[in-house]
Amino acid sequence: MTSIPRWVTAGVGFAVVWIFVAEAPGTLQGIAAGLVAGLVLSMPVAYTFRALFPGRSDLGRTPTLVRAGVAYVLDFAYELLTANIDVAKRVLSPSPRLNPGVVVVPLRVESNAAITTIANSITLTPGTLTMDYDAAANALTVHAVDIADVEGIAAPIRRWERYAIDIFGEDVDPESAPRDAVLEDAWEPPADGEGEADDTADADADGSDSADTGVER
């Protein structure tokens, strides 16, 4: 199975994003020129920070990666547009509807690249800002201008996370149920050793099965 260093695929991905950031002309020549310029800029950066992209990328995943990457960019562009309109309405309203607060959004992705991509997407979207990342709980702390609808704040983050699972090859089921996003005051981090307790229980169950079947482990 053909594979290449993951930092290379990250560099290519950044080059594609550069086409949109640089507002390359919509012609084939303009897009090609934008891609070349993006590669020249992104590859040295991706190599310098290759520690953020460990492992190798399976080229057999390319169709899935491309689909997820395009979906991520389009979804983010939509959220960027609607968030700009929403914030503009709030600012121009005679009585601004502001109910700021902090929301904790647990994640399923675990790689630095995926977490950083999602966190930056949140910050770039008007009305929300990534404040912190809790590595122990694998959760982002997000400030929002209106926390009346916590699930509404988490909804685009959940979609970006599903795409990121495919883009970065995370060992997670994209359809698995994530933990609920909650207000910071109501957040209860996972208890220490909870995962270890589950592993111990699984080991005990395996040992019991082994004893019943007479299979040596």
CORLINUR-V679167 format. One record per pair of residues at least 6 apart in sequence whose ideal C-beta (glycine too) atoms are under 7 Angstrom apart, sorted by the first residue. I is the first residue (numbers start at 1). J is the second residue. Records with the same first field share a line. If there is no record, write none. Layout:
# CORLINUR-V679167
I = J + J
This chain:
# CORLINUR-V679167
1 = 58 + 60
2 = 59
3 = 56 + 57 + 58 + 59
4 = 56 + 57 + 59
5 = 56
6 = 53 + 54 + 55 + 56 + 57
7 = 46 + 47 + 50 + 53
9 = 57
10 = 46 + 53 + 113
11 = 39 + 42 + 43 + 46
13 = 69
14 = 38 + 42 + 46
15 = 35 + 38 + 39 + 42
16 = 38 + 69
18 = 34 + 37 + 38 + 41 + 42
19 = 31 + 34 + 35 + 38
20 = 73
22 = 34 + 37
24 = 30 + 31 + 33 + 34
46 = 53
52 = 112 + 113
53 = 113
57 = 169
61 = 169
64 = 166
65 = 166 + 167
68 = 163 + 166 + 167
69 = 167
71 = 163
72 = 160 + 163 + 167
75 = 159 + 160
76 = 121 + 160
79 = 125 + 156
80 = 125
83 = 125 + 126 + 127
84 = 126
86 = 127
87 = 126 + 127
90 = 96 + 97 + 98 + 145
97 = 146
98 = 145 + 146
99 = 146 + 147 + 148
100 = 143 + 144 + 145
101 = 144 + 147 + 183
102 = 131 + 141 + 142 + 143 + 184
103 = 142 + 144 + 147 + 150 + 153 + 181 + 183 + 184
104 = 139 + 141 + 181 + 182 + 184 + 187
105 = 139 + 140 + 142 + 154 + 157 + 181
106 = 137 + 138 + 139 + 178 + 179
107 = 115 + 138 + 139 + 140 + 161
108 = 161 + 172 + 176 + 178
109 = 115 + 161 + 164 + 165 + 168 + 170 + 172
110 = 138 + 170
111 = 168 + 170
113 = 168
114 = 164 + 168 + 170
115 = 133
117 = 164
118 = 157 + 160 + 161 + 164
119 = 130 + 133 + 140
121 = 160
122 = 128 + 130 + 142 + 157
123 = 129 + 130
127 = 144 + 145
128 = 142 + 143 + 144 + 153
129 = 142 + 143
130 = 140 + 142
131 = 141 + 142 + 143
132 = 141
133 = 140
134 = 141 + 189
136 = 189
137 = 189 + 190
141 = 184
142 = 153
144 = 153
147 = 153 + 183
150 = 181 + 182 + 183
151 = 181
153 = 181
154 = 181
158 = 178
162 = 174
165 = 172 + 174
166 = 174
206 = 217
210 = 217
